[in-house]
Amino acid sequence: MPDLPHVSGAQAIRALERVGFSVVRQRGSHVVLRRATAGCVVPKHRELKVGTLSGILKQAGITAEEFIEALR
């Protein structure tokens, strides 16, 4: 598994939208995204910690490779 990059919450949301997720709602700084039955919550912070990003990807059901490719 490749190392996860340091990204902001907004960058993570854009990458997840590229792989088919759409924003359902937002409450404060937390954005809820959904794709079919998979969903995830992304905090809109300046920088996401690697553990937080890993948890988001696990919730979303996508691999680190898919996420890194969507960032490009």
mmJSON file of the N, C-alpha and C atoms, coordinates in Angstrom:
{"data_MODEL":{"atom_site":{
"group_PDB":["ATOM","ATOM","ATOM","ATOM","ATOM","ATOM","ATOM","ATOM","ATOM","ATOM","ATOM","ATOM","ATOM","ATOM","ATOM","ATOM","ATOM","ATOM","ATOM","ATOM","ATOM","ATOM","ATOM","ATOM","ATOM","ATOM","ATOM","ATOM","ATOM","ATOM","ATOM","ATOM","ATOM","ATOM","ATOM","ATOM","ATOM","ATOM","ATOM","ATOM","ATOM","ATOM","ATOM","ATOM","ATOM","ATOM","ATOM","ATOM","ATOM","ATOM","ATOM","ATOM","ATOM","ATOM","ATOM","ATOM","ATOM","ATOM","ATOM","ATOM","ATOM","ATOM","ATOM","ATOM","ATOM","ATOM","ATOM","ATOM","ATOM","ATOM","ATOM","ATOM","ATOM","ATOM","ATOM","ATOM","ATOM","ATOM","ATOM","ATOM","ATOM","ATOM","ATOM","ATOM","ATOM","ATOM","ATOM","ATOM","ATOM","ATOM","ATOM","ATOM","ATOM","ATOM","ATOM","ATOM","ATOM","ATOM","ATOM","ATOM","ATOM","ATOM","ATOM","ATOM","ATOM","ATOM","ATOM","ATOM","ATOM","ATOM","ATOM","ATOM","ATOM","ATOM","ATOM","ATOM","ATOM","ATOM","ATOM","ATOM","ATOM","ATOM","ATOM","ATOM","ATOM","ATOM","ATOM","ATOM","ATOM","ATOM","ATOM","ATOM","ATOM","ATOM","ATOM","ATOM","ATOM","ATOM","ATOM","ATOM","ATOM","ATOM","ATOM","ATOM","ATOM","ATOM","ATOM","ATOM","ATOM","ATOM","ATOM","ATOM","ATOM","ATOM","ATOM","ATOM","ATOM","ATOM","ATOM","ATOM","ATOM","ATOM","ATOM","ATOM","ATOM","ATOM","ATOM","ATOM","ATOM","ATOM","ATOM","ATOM","ATOM","ATOM","ATOM","ATOM","ATOM","ATOM","ATOM","ATOM","ATOM","ATOM","ATOM","ATOM","ATOM","ATOM","ATOM","ATOM","ATOM","ATOM","ATOM","ATOM","ATOM","ATOM","ATOM","ATOM","ATOM","ATOM","ATOM","ATOM","ATOM","ATOM","ATOM","ATOM","ATOM","ATOM","ATOM","ATOM","ATOM","ATOM","ATOM","ATOM","ATOM","ATOM","ATOM","ATOM"],
"id":[1,2,3,4,5,6,7,8,9,10,11,12,13,14,15,16,17,18,19,20,21,22,23,24,25,26,27,28,29,30,31,32,33,34,35,36,37,38,39,40,41,42,43,44,45,46,47,48,49,50,51,52,53,54,55,56,57,58,59,60,61,62,63,64,65,66,67,68,69,70,71,72,73,74,75,76,77,78,79,80,81,82,83,84,85,86,87,88,89,90,91,92,93,94,95,96,97,98,99,100,101,102,103,104,105,106,107,108,109,110,111,112,113,114,115,116,117,118,119,120,121,122,123,124,125,126,127,128,129,130,131,132,133,134,135,136,137,138,139,140,141,142,143,144,145,146,147,148,149,150,151,152,153,154,155,156,157,158,159,160,161,162,163,164,165,166,167,168,169,170,171,172,173,174,175,176,177,178,179,180,181,182,183,184,185,186,187,188,189,190,191,192,193,194,195,196,197,198,199,200,201,202,203,204,205,206,207,208,209,210,211,212,213,214,215,216],
"type_symbol":["N","C","C","N","C","C","N","C","C","N","C","C","N","C","C","N","C","C","N","C","C","N","C","C","N","C","C","N","C","C","N","C","C","N","C","C","N","C","C","N","C","C","N","C","C","N","C","C","N","C","C","N","C","C","N","C","C","N","C","C","N","C","C","N","C","C","N","C","C","N","C","C","N","C","C","N","C","C","N","C","C","N","C","C","N","C","C","N","C","C","N","C","C","N","C","C","N","C","C","N","C","C","N","C","C","N","C","C","N","C","C","N","C","C","N","C","C","N","C","C","N","C","C","N","C","C","N","C","C","N","C","C","N","C","C","N","C","C","N","C","C","N","C","C","N","C","C","N","C","C","N","C","C","N","C","C","N","C","C","N","C","C","N","C","C","N","C","C","N","C","C","N","C","C","N","C","C","N","C","C","N","C","C","N","C","C","N","C","C","N","C","C","N","C","C","N","C","C","N","C","C","N","C","C","N","C","C","N","C","C","N","C","C","N","C","C"],
"label_atom_id":["N","CA","C","N","CA","C","N","CA","C","N","CA","C","N","CA","C","N","CA","C","N","CA","C","N","CA","C","N","CA","C","N","CA","C","N","CA","C","N","CA","C","N","CA","C","N","CA","C","N","CA","C","N","CA","C","N","CA","C","N","CA","C","N","CA","C","N","CA","C","N","CA","C","N","CA","C","N","CA","C","N","CA","C","N","CA","C","N","CA","C","N","CA","C","N","CA","C","N","CA","C","N","CA","C","N","CA","C","N","CA","C","N","CA","C","N","CA","C","N","CA","C","N","CA","C","N","CA","C","N","CA","C","N","CA","C","N","CA","C","N","CA","C","N","CA","C","N","CA","C","N","CA","C","N","CA","C","N","CA","C","N","CA","C","N","CA","C","N","CA","C","N","CA","C","N","CA","C","N","CA","C","N","CA","C","N","CA","C","N","CA","C","N","CA","C","N","CA","C","N","CA","C","N","CA","C","N","CA","C","N","CA","C","N","CA","C","N","CA","C","N","CA","C","N","CA","C","N","CA","C","N","CA","C","N","CA","C","N","CA","C","N","CA","C","N","CA","C","N","CA","C"],
"label_alt_id":[null,null,null,null,null,null,null,null,null,null,null,null,null,null,null,null,null,null,null,null,null,null,null,null,null,null,null,null,null,null,null,null,null,null,null,null,null,null,null,null,null,null,null,null,null,null,null,null,null,null,null,null,null,null,null,null,null,null,null,null,null,null,null,null,null,null,null,null,null,null,null,null,null,null,null,null,null,null,null,null,null,null,null,null,null,null,null,null,null,null,null,null,null,null,null,null,null,null,null,null,null,null,null,null,null,null,null,null,null,null,null,null,null,null,null,null,null,null,null,null,null,null,null,null,null,null,null,null,null,null,null,null,null,null,null,null,null,null,null,null,null,null,null,null,null,null,null,null,null,null,null,null,null,null,null,null,null,null,null,null,null,null,null,null,null,null,null,null,null,null,null,null,null,null,null,null,null,null,null,null,null,null,null,null,null,null,null,null,null,null,null,null,null,null,null,null,null,null,null,null,null,null,null,null,null,null,null,null,null,null,null,null,null,null,null,null],
"label_comp_id":["MET","MET","MET","PRO","PRO","PRO","ASP","ASP","ASP","LEU","LEU","LEU","PRO","PRO","PRO","HIS","HIS","HIS","VAL","VAL","VAL","SER","SER","SER","GLY","GLY","GLY","ALA","ALA","ALA","GLN","GLN","GLN","ALA","ALA","ALA","ILE","ILE","ILE","ARG","ARG","ARG","ALA","ALA","ALA","LEU","LEU","LEU","GLU","GLU","GLU","ARG","ARG","ARG","VAL","VAL","VAL","GLY","GLY","GLY","PHE","PHE","PHE","SER","SER","SER","VAL","VAL","VAL","VAL","VAL","VAL","ARG","ARG","ARG","GLN","GLN","GLN","ARG","ARG","ARG","GLY","GLY","GLY","SER","SER","SER","HIS","HIS","HIS","VAL","VAL","VAL","VAL","VAL","VAL","LEU","LEU","LEU","ARG","ARG","ARG","ARG","ARG","ARG","ALA","ALA","ALA","THR","THR","THR","ALA","ALA","ALA","GLY","GLY","GLY","CYS","CYS","CYS","VAL","VAL","VAL","VAL","VAL","VAL","PRO","PRO","PRO","LYS","LYS","LYS","HIS","HIS","HIS","ARG","ARG","ARG","GLU","GLU","GLU","LEU","LEU","LEU","LYS","LYS","LYS","VAL","VAL","VAL","GLY","GLY","GLY","THR","THR","THR","LEU","LEU","LEU","SER","SER","SER","GLY","GLY","GLY","ILE","ILE","ILE","LEU","LEU","LEU","LYS","LYS","LYS","GLN","GLN","GLN","ALA","ALA","ALA","GLY","GLY","GLY","ILE","ILE","ILE","THR","THR","THR","ALA","ALA","ALA","GLU","GLU","GLU","GLU","GLU","GLU","PHE","PHE","PHE","ILE","ILE","ILE","GLU","GLU","GLU","ALA","ALA","ALA","LEU","LEU","LEU","ARG","ARG","ARG"],
"label_asym_id":["A","A","A","A","A","A","A","A","A","A","A","A","A","A","A","A","A","A","A","A","A","A","A","A","A","A","A","A","A","A","A","A","A","A","A","A","A","A","A","A","A","A","A","A","A","A","A","A","A","A","A","A","A","A","A","A","A","A","A","A","A","A","A","A","A","A","A","A","A","A","A","A","A","A","A","A","A","A","A","A","A","A","A","A","A","A","A","A","A","A","A","A","A","A","A","A","A","A","A","A","A","A","A","A","A","A","A","A","A","A","A","A","A","A","A","A","A","A","A","A","A","A","A","A","A","A","A","A","A","A","A","A","A","A","A","A","A","A","A","A","A","A","A","A","A","A","A","A","A","A","A","A","A","A","A","A","A","A","A","A","A","A","A","A","A","A","A","A","A","A","A","A","A","A","A","A","A","A","A","A","A","A","A","A","A","A","A","A","A","A","A","A","A","A","A","A","A","A","A","A","A","A","A","A","A","A","A","A","A","A","A","A","A","A","A","A"],
"label_entity_id":["1","1","1","1","1","1","1","1","1","1","1","1","1","1","1","1","1","1","1","1","1","1","1","1","1","1","1","1","1","1","1","1","1","1","1","1","1","1","1","1","1","1","1","1","1","1","1","1","1","1","1","1","1","1","1","1","1","1","1","1","1","1","1","1","1","1","1","1","1","1","1","1","1","1","1","1","1","1","1","1","1","1","1","1","1","1","1","1","1","1","1","1","1","1","1","1","1","1","1","1","1","1","1","1","1","1","1","1","1","1","1","1","1","1","1","1","1","1","1","1","1","1","1","1","1","1","1","1","1","1","1","1","1","1","1","1","1","1","1","1","1","1","1","1","1","1","1","1","1","1","1","1","1","1","1","1","1","1","1","1","1","1","1","1","1","1","1","1","1","1","1","1","1","1","1","1","1","1","1","1","1","1","1","1","1","1","1","1","1","1","1","1","1","1","1","1","1","1","1","1","1","1","1","1","1","1","1","1","1","1","1","1","1","1","1","1"],
"label_seq_id":[1,1,1,2,2,2,3,3,3,4,4,4,5,5,5,6,6,6,7,7,7,8,8,8,9,9,9,10,10,10,11,11,11,12,12,12,13,13,13,14,14,14,15,15,15,16,16,16,17,17,17,18,18,18,19,19,19,20,20,20,21,21,21,22,22,22,23,23,23,24,24,24,25,25,25,26,26,26,27,27,27,28,28,28,29,29,29,30,30,30,31,31,31,32,32,32,33,33,33,34,34,34,35,35,35,36,36,36,37,37,37,38,38,38,39,39,39,40,40,40,41,41,41,42,42,42,43,43,43,44,44,44,45,45,45,46,46,46,47,47,47,48,48,48,49,49,49,50,50,50,51,51,51,52,52,52,53,53,53,54,54,54,55,55,55,56,56,56,57,57,57,58,58,58,59,59,59,60,60,60,61,61,61,62,62,62,63,63,63,64,64,64,65,65,65,66,66,66,67,67,67,68,68,68,69,69,69,70,70,70,71,71,71,72,72,72],
"pdbx_PDB_ins_code":[null,null,null,null,null,null,null,null,null,null,null,null,null,null,null,null,null,null,null,null,null,null,null,null,null,null,null,null,null,null,null,null,null,null,null,null,null,null,null,null,null,null,null,null,null,null,null,null,null,null,null,null,null,null,null,null,null,null,null,null,null,null,null,null,null,null,null,null,null,null,null,null,null,null,null,null,null,null,null,null,null,null,null,null,null,null,null,null,null,null,null,null,null,null,null,null,null,null,null,null,null,null,null,null,null,null,null,null,null,null,null,null,null,null,null,null,null,null,null,null,null,null,null,null,null,null,null,null,null,null,null,null,null,null,null,null,null,null,null,null,null,null,null,null,null,null,null,null,null,null,null,null,null,null,null,null,null,null,null,null,null,null,null,null,null,null,null,null,null,null,null,null,null,null,null,null,null,null,null,null,null,null,null,null,null,null,null,null,null,null,null,null,null,null,null,null,null,null,null,null,null,null,null,null,null,null,null,null,null,null,null,null,null,null,null,null],
"Cartn_x":[0.845,0.0,0.884,0.649,1.47,1.144,2.099,1.872,0.781,-0.087,-1.151,-0.581,-0.996,-0.487,-1.16,-0.547,-1.15,-2.059,-3.359,-4.324,-5.263,-5.907,-6.909,-8.248,-9.201,-10.528,-11.176,-10.987,-11.563,-10.965,-9.653,-9.007,-9.534,-9.732,-10.261,-11.676,-12.486,-13.864,-13.861,-13.0,-12.919,-12.501,-11.525,-11.061,-12.172,-12.914,-14.007,-15.122,-15.351,-16.361,-15.935,-14.639,-14.139,-14.358,-14.43,-14.654,-16.122,-17.001,-18.427,-19.23,-18.603,-19.34,-19.982,-21.059,-21.676,-21.98,-21.934,-22.182,-23.672,-23.986,-25.375,-25.772,-24.914,-25.215,-23.933,-24.028,-22.915,-23.458,-22.802,-23.154,-21.864,-21.726,-20.486,-19.363,-18.284,-17.151,-17.155,-18.195,-18.238,-19.173,-18.629,-19.365,-19.642,-20.898,-21.293,-21.405,-20.694,-20.734,-21.311,-21.942,-22.54,-22.387,-22.173,-22.148,-22.829,-24.005,-24.817,-25.044,-24.513,-24.726,-23.553,-22.43,-21.255,-21.347,-20.938,-20.942,-19.753,-19.4,-18.292,-18.467,-17.802,-17.844,-16.434,-16.32,-15.012,-15.021,-14.105,-14.012,-13.322,-13.855,-13.293,-12.234,-11.095,-9.997,-8.881,-7.949,-6.827,-5.987,-5.725,-4.947,-5.523,-5.737,-6.247,-5.065,-5.146,-4.113,-4.211,-3.104,-3.055,-4.034,-4.15,-5.085,-6.533,-6.846,-8.197,-8.504,-7.554,-7.749,-7.907,-7.136,-7.254,-8.644,-9.182,-10.527,-11.591,-11.394,-12.338,-12.358,-11.176,-11.094,-11.708,-11.537,-12.14,-13.664,-14.197,-15.645,-16.159,-15.4,-15.82,-15.688,-14.847,-14.655,-13.79,-12.846,-11.93,-10.501,-9.617,-8.227,-7.432,-6.263,-5.379,-4.934,-4.709,-4.288,-5.367,-6.637,-7.741,-7.816,-7.645,-7.718,-6.584,-5.374,-4.217,-4.384,-4.91,-5.149,-6.192,-7.214,-8.275,-7.767,-6.696,-6.14,-5.482,-5.021,-4.275,-5.17],
"Cartn_y":[-1.181,0.0,1.236,2.173,3.384,4.309,5.163,6.147,7.112,7.465,8.415,9.83,10.658,12.031,12.92,14.05,15.052,15.917,15.87,16.632,17.384,18.404,19.134,18.412,18.795,18.213,18.488,19.698,20.067,19.22,18.959,18.127,16.695,16.189,14.836,14.735,15.755,15.767,15.763,16.583,16.617,15.261,14.611,13.299,12.26,12.295,11.346,11.592,12.852,13.16,12.616,12.591,12.058,10.55,9.838,8.39,8.034,9.034,8.739,9.133,9.71,10.144,11.502,11.784,13.104,13.601,14.914,15.528,15.442,14.885,14.743,15.916,16.216,17.321,17.742,18.886,19.401,19.996,19.698,20.306,20.797,22.092,22.67,22.382,21.782,21.498,20.06,19.289,17.892,17.708,17.136,16.929,15.435,15.086,13.69,13.433,12.393,12.006,10.604,10.304,8.991,8.548,7.233,6.582,5.234,5.092,3.872,3.603,2.508,2.2,2.639,3.025,3.448,4.934,5.296,6.695,7.0,8.265,8.659,10.106,10.446,11.792,12.366,13.54,14.184,15.522,15.72,17.039,18.004,19.188,20.183,20.991,20.349,20.981,21.326,22.164,22.558,21.365,20.481,19.279,18.117,17.006,15.805,14.972,14.444,13.551,12.237,11.537,10.31,9.272,9.167,8.216,8.569,9.849,10.31,9.973,10.245,9.944,8.448,7.664,6.207,5.74,6.315,5.979,6.379,7.53,7.996,7.014,6.581,5.646,4.296,3.88,2.622,2.734,3.863,4.104,4.094,4.73,4.87,3.565,2.668,1.399,1.508,2.457,2.574,2.391,2.003,1.767,3.064,3.02,4.184,4.485,3.439,3.631,4.361,3.969,4.635,6.11,6.362,7.731,8.588,8.054,8.805,9.097,8.133,8.348,9.437,9.49,10.505,11.899,11.989,13.305,13.974,13.193,13.737,14.403],
"Cartn_z":[0.0,0.0,0.0,-0.901,-0.936,0.238,0.551,1.601,1.162,2.096,1.788,1.796,0.853,0.793,1.826,2.091,2.961,2.087,2.362,1.564,2.493,1.948,2.723,2.588,3.387,3.301,1.959,1.427,0.134,-0.986,-0.934,-1.945,-1.876,-0.669,-0.5,-1.055,-0.825,-1.334,-2.86,-3.474,-4.944,-5.504,-4.862,-5.335,-5.198,-4.104,-3.923,-4.929,-5.283,-6.302,-7.664,-7.924,-9.205,-9.324,-8.193,-8.245,-8.051,-8.104,-8.117,-6.895,-5.888,-4.702,-4.965,-4.276,-4.372,-2.954,-2.79,-1.489,-1.181,-0.015,0.408,1.295,2.257,3.175,3.885,4.568,5.357,6.632,7.723,9.0,9.632,9.692,10.196,9.221,9.72,8.845,8.34,8.636,8.222,7.028,5.956,4.717,4.562,4.3,4.109,2.619,2.156,0.753,0.648,-0.504,-0.701,-2.145,-2.31,-3.625,-3.443,-4.05,-3.903,-2.413,-1.883,-0.468,0.402,-0.218,0.538,0.852,2.052,2.447,3.326,3.418,4.281,4.715,5.79,6.34,6.264,5.651,5.479,6.204,7.165,7.796,6.843,6.709,5.794,6.54,6.812,7.525,6.542,6.986,6.125,5.729,6.674,6.382,7.172,6.497,7.155,7.62,8.822,9.299,8.525,8.433,7.644,8.197,9.498,10.1,9.791,9.79,9.445,7.999,7.102,5.688,5.471,6.181,6.079,6.498,7.558,8.008,7.004,6.359,5.338,4.171,3.737,2.616,2.976,4.215,4.666,4.658,5.144,5.108,3.678,2.78,1.387,0.619,1.102,0.416,-0.82,-0.822,-1.956,-1.453,-2.357,-1.983,-2.043,-1.421,-1.439,-2.869,-3.667,-5.061,-5.856,-5.679,-6.372,-5.97,-4.679,-4.17,-4.741,-4.731,-5.229,-6.717,-7.466,-8.897,-9.125,-8.258,-8.386,-8.025,-7.257,-6.901,-8.098,-9.063,-10.212,-11.193],
"occupancy":[1.0,1.0,1.0,1.0,1.0,1.0,1.0,1.0,1.0,1.0,1.0,1.0,1.0,1.0,1.0,1.0,1.0,1.0,1.0,1.0,1.0,1.0,1.0,1.0,1.0,1.0,1.0,1.0,1.0,1.0,1.0,1.0,1.0,1.0,1.0,1.0,1.0,1.0,1.0,1.0,1.0,1.0,1.0,1.0,1.0,1.0,1.0,1.0,1.0,1.0,1.0,1.0,1.0,1.0,1.0,1.0,1.0,1.0,1.0,1.0,1.0,1.0,1.0,1.0,1.0,1.0,1.0,1.0,1.0,1.0,1.0,1.0,1.0,1.0,1.0,1.0,1.0,1.0,1.0,1.0,1.0,1.0,1.0,1.0,1.0,1.0,1.0,1.0,1.0,1.0,1.0,1.0,1.0,1.0,1.0,1.0,1.0,1.0,1.0,1.0,1.0,1.0,1.0,1.0,1.0,1.0,1.0,1.0,1.0,1.0,1.0,1.0,1.0,1.0,1.0,1.0,1.0,1.0,1.0,1.0,1.0,1.0,1.0,1.0,1.0,1.0,1.0,1.0,1.0,1.0,1.0,1.0,1.0,1.0,1.0,1.0,1.0,1.0,1.0,1.0,1.0,1.0,1.0,1.0,1.0,1.0,1.0,1.0,1.0,1.0,1.0,1.0,1.0,1.0,1.0,1.0,1.0,1.0,1.0,1.0,1.0,1.0,1.0,1.0,1.0,1.0,1.0,1.0,1.0,1.0,1.0,1.0,1.0,1.0,1.0,1.0,1.0,1.0,1.0,1.0,1.0,1.0,1.0,1.0,1.0,1.0,1.0,1.0,1.0,1.0,1.0,1.0,1.0,1.0,1.0,1.0,1.0,1.0,1.0,1.0,1.0,1.0,1.0,1.0,1.0,1.0,1.0,1.0,1.0,1.0,1.0,1.0,1.0,1.0,1.0,1.0],
"B_iso_or_equiv":[0.0,0.0,0.0,0.0,0.0,0.0,0.0,0.0,0.0,0.0,0.0,0.0,0.0,0.0,0.0,0.0,0.0,0.0,0.0,0.0,0.0,0.0,0.0,0.0,0.0,0.0,0.0,0.0,0.0,0.0,0.0,0.0,0.0,0.0,0.0,0.0,0.0,0.0,0.0,0.0,0.0,0.0,0.0,0.0,0.0,0.0,0.0,0.0,0.0,0.0,0.0,0.0,0.0,0.0,0.0,0.0,0.0,0.0,0.0,0.0,0.0,0.0,0.0,0.0,0.0,0.0,0.0,0.0,0.0,0.0,0.0,0.0,0.0,0.0,0.0,0.0,0.0,0.0,0.0,0.0,0.0,0.0,0.0,0.0,0.0,0.0,0.0,0.0,0.0,0.0,0.0,0.0,0.0,0.0,0.0,0.0,0.0,0.0,0.0,0.0,0.0,0.0,0.0,0.0,0.0,0.0,0.0,0.0,0.0,0.0,0.0,0.0,0.0,0.0,0.0,0.0,0.0,0.0,0.0,0.0,0.0,0.0,0.0,0.0,0.0,0.0,0.0,0.0,0.0,0.0,0.0,0.0,0.0,0.0,0.0,0.0,0.0,0.0,0.0,0.0,0.0,0.0,0.0,0.0,0.0,0.0,0.0,0.0,0.0,0.0,0.0,0.0,0.0,0.0,0.0,0.0,0.0,0.0,0.0,0.0,0.0,0.0,0.0,0.0,0.0,0.0,0.0,0.0,0.0,0.0,0.0,0.0,0.0,0.0,0.0,0.0,0.0,0.0,0.0,0.0,0.0,0.0,0.0,0.0,0.0,0.0,0.0,0.0,0.0,0.0,0.0,0.0,0.0,0.0,0.0,0.0,0.0,0.0,0.0,0.0,0.0,0.0,0.0,0.0,0.0,0.0,0.0,0.0,0.0,0.0,0.0,0.0,0.0,0.0,0.0,0.0],
"pdbx_formal_charge":[null,null,null,null,null,null,null,null,null,null,null,null,null,null,null,null,null,null,null,null,null,null,null,null,null,null,null,null,null,null,null,null,null,null,null,null,null,null,null,null,null,null,null,null,null,null,null,null,null,null,null,null,null,null,null,null,null,null,null,null,null,null,null,null,null,null,null,null,null,null,null,null,null,null,null,null,null,null,null,null,null,null,null,null,null,null,null,null,null,null,null,null,null,null,null,null,null,null,null,null,null,null,null,null,null,null,null,null,null,null,null,null,null,null,null,null,null,null,null,null,null,null,null,null,null,null,null,null,null,null,null,null,null,null,null,null,null,null,null,null,null,null,null,null,null,null,null,null,null,null,null,null,null,null,null,null,null,null,null,null,null,null,null,null,null,null,null,null,null,null,null,null,null,null,null,null,null,null,null,null,null,null,null,null,null,null,null,null,null,null,null,null,null,null,null,null,null,null,null,null,null,null,null,null,null,null,null,null,null,null,null,null,null,null,null,null],
"auth_seq_id":[1,1,1,2,2,2,3,3,3,4,4,4,5,5,5,6,6,6,7,7,7,8,8,8,9,9,9,10,10,10,11,11,11,12,12,12,13,13,13,14,14,14,15,15,15,16,16,16,17,17,17,18,18,18,19,19,19,20,20,20,21,21,21,22,22,22,23,23,23,24,24,24,25,25,25,26,26,26,27,27,27,28,28,28,29,29,29,30,30,30,31,31,31,32,32,32,33,33,33,34,34,34,35,35,35,36,36,36,37,37,37,38,38,38,39,39,39,40,40,40,41,41,41,42,42,42,43,43,43,44,44,44,45,45,45,46,46,46,47,47,47,48,48,48,49,49,49,50,50,50,51,51,51,52,52,52,53,53,53,54,54,54,55,55,55,56,56,56,57,57,57,58,58,58,59,59,59,60,60,60,61,61,61,62,62,62,63,63,63,64,64,64,65,65,65,66,66,66,67,67,67,68,68,68,69,69,69,70,70,70,71,71,71,72,72,72],
"auth_comp_id":["MET","MET","MET","PRO","PRO","PRO","ASP","ASP","ASP","LEU","LEU","LEU","PRO","PRO","PRO","HIS","HIS","HIS","VAL","VAL","VAL","SER","SER","SER","GLY","GLY","GLY","ALA","ALA","ALA","GLN","GLN","GLN","ALA","ALA","ALA","ILE","ILE","ILE","ARG","ARG","ARG","ALA","ALA","ALA","LEU","LEU","LEU","GLU","GLU","GLU","ARG","ARG","ARG","VAL","VAL","VAL","GLY","GLY","GLY","PHE","PHE","PHE","SER","SER","SER","VAL","VAL","VAL","VAL","VAL","VAL","ARG","ARG","ARG","GLN","GLN","GLN","ARG","ARG","ARG","GLY","GLY","GLY","SER","SER","SER","HIS","HIS","HIS","VAL","VAL","VAL","VAL","VAL","VAL","LEU","LEU","LEU","ARG","ARG","ARG","ARG","ARG","ARG","ALA","ALA","ALA","THR","THR","THR","ALA","ALA","ALA","GLY","GLY","GLY","CYS","CYS","CYS","VAL","VAL","VAL","VAL","VAL","VAL","PRO","PRO","PRO","LYS","LYS","LYS","HIS","HIS","HIS","ARG","ARG","ARG","GLU","GLU","GLU","LEU","LEU","LEU","LYS","LYS","LYS","VAL","VAL","VAL","GLY","GLY","GLY","THR","THR","THR","LEU","LEU","LEU","SER","SER","SER","GLY","GLY","GLY","ILE","ILE","ILE","LEU","LEU","LEU","LYS","LYS","LYS","GLN","GLN","GLN","ALA","ALA","ALA","GLY","GLY","GLY","ILE","ILE","ILE","THR","THR","THR","ALA","ALA","ALA","GLU","GLU","GLU","GLU","GLU","GLU","PHE","PHE","PHE","ILE","ILE","ILE","GLU","GLU","GLU","ALA","ALA","ALA","LEU","LEU","LEU","ARG","ARG","ARG"],
"auth_asym_id":["A","A","A","A","A","A","A","A","A","A","A","A","A","A","A","A","A","A","A","A","A","A","A","A","A","A","A","A","A","A","A","A","A","A","A","A","A","A","A","A","A","A","A","A","A","A","A","A","A","A","A","A","A","A","A","A","A","A","A","A","A","A","A","A","A","A","A","A","A","A","A","A","A","A","A","A","A","A","A","A","A","A","A","A","A","A","A","A","A","A","A","A","A","A","A","A","A","A","A","A","A","A","A","A","A","A","A","A","A","A","A","A","A","A","A","A","A","A","A","A","A","A","A","A","A","A","A","A","A","A","A","A","A","A","A","A","A","A","A","A","A","A","A","A","A","A","A","A","A","A","A","A","A","A","A","A","A","A","A","A","A","A","A","A","A","A","A","A","A","A","A","A","A","A","A","A","A","A","A","A","A","A","A","A","A","A","A","A","A","A","A","A","A","A","A","A","A","A","A","A","A","A","A","A","A","A","A","A","A","A","A","A","A","A","A","A"],
"auth_atom_id":["N","CA","C","N","CA","C","N","CA","C","N","CA","C","N","CA","C","N","CA","C","N","CA","C","N","CA","C","N","CA","C","N","CA","C","N","CA","C","N","CA","C","N","CA","C","N","CA","C","N","CA","C","N","CA","C","N","CA","C","N","CA","C","N","CA","C","N","CA","C","N","CA","C","N","CA","C","N","CA","C","N","CA","C","N","CA","C","N","CA","C","N","CA","C","N","CA","C","N","CA","C","N","CA","C","N","CA","C","N","CA","C","N","CA","C","N","CA","C","N","CA","C","N","CA","C","N","CA","C","N","CA","C","N","CA","C","N","CA","C","N","CA","C","N","CA","C","N","CA","C","N","CA","C","N","CA","C","N","CA","C","N","CA","C","N","CA","C","N","CA","C","N","CA","C","N","CA","C","N","CA","C","N","CA","C","N","CA","C","N","CA","C","N","CA","C","N","CA","C","N","CA","C","N","CA","C","N","CA","C","N","CA","C","N","CA","C","N","CA","C","N","CA","C","N","CA","C","N","CA","C","N","CA","C","N","CA","C","N","CA","C","N","CA","C","N","CA","C","N","CA","C"],
"pdbx_PDB_model_num":[1,1,1,1,1,1,1,1,1,1,1,1,1,1,1,1,1,1,1,1,1,1,1,1,1,1,1,1,1,1,1,1,1,1,1,1,1,1,1,1,1,1,1,1,1,1,1,1,1,1,1,1,1,1,1,1,1,1,1,1,1,1,1,1,1,1,1,1,1,1,1,1,1,1,1,1,1,1,1,1,1,1,1,1,1,1,1,1,1,1,1,1,1,1,1,1,1,1,1,1,1,1,1,1,1,1,1,1,1,1,1,1,1,1,1,1,1,1,1,1,1,1,1,1,1,1,1,1,1,1,1,1,1,1,1,1,1,1,1,1,1,1,1,1,1,1,1,1,1,1,1,1,1,1,1,1,1,1,1,1,1,1,1,1,1,1,1,1,1,1,1,1,1,1,1,1,1,1,1,1,1,1,1,1,1,1,1,1,1,1,1,1,1,1,1,1,1,1,1,1,1,1,1,1,1,1,1,1,1,1,1,1,1,1,1,1]
}}}
